[in-house]
């Protein structure tokens, strides 16, 4: 009975090591594929990134909510980043929200390179504490 338990524990341990190894291998390959070549540093300008549509608040509030989006040369590590900012005078229970959409510059994946996966990012400021 104890020998069977030892084999089960060993099997689980080995299966765990294999799973972790596979994750590390796949993550390493994904990290190596950066398009356009070298990625963006945003040191000095937006490097071709643009706002795909004007940033906007969900409710036209006559100045109670405003939204901006674009290049921010002062923030980031190192300095330089894309930023989206929402300013709300008084927010009644999360009533006001804003949207900003950034679009990357066009690029071509080199022949034989890994095809980038499409992705969507969203940020929910209500979940952040200040």
Long-range contacts (C-beta under 8 A, 24 or more apart in sequence): 29-114, 30-114, 32-114, 33-113, 33-114, 33-116, 35-107, 35-109, 35-113, 35-116, 36-105, 36-107, 37-110, 41-78, 41-80, 42-71, 42-76, 42-80, 42-81, 42-82, 43-78, 43-79, 43-80, 44-73, 44-80, 45-71, 46-70, 46-71, 46-82, 47-105, 48-104, 48-105, 49-82, 49-102, 49-103, 49-104, 49-105, 50-102, 50-103, 51-100, 51-101, 51-102, 51-103, 52-101, 52-102, 52-103, 53-101, 55-84, 55-98, 55-99, 55-100, 56-98, 56-99, 57-86, 57-96, 57-97, 57-98, 58-96, 58-97, 58-98, 58-99, 59-95, 59-96, 61-96, 63-89, 64-88, 64-89, 64-90, 64-96, 65-89, 65-96, 65-98, 67-98, 67-99, 67-100, 68-100, 69-100, 69-101, 69-102, 84-123, 86-125, 94-126
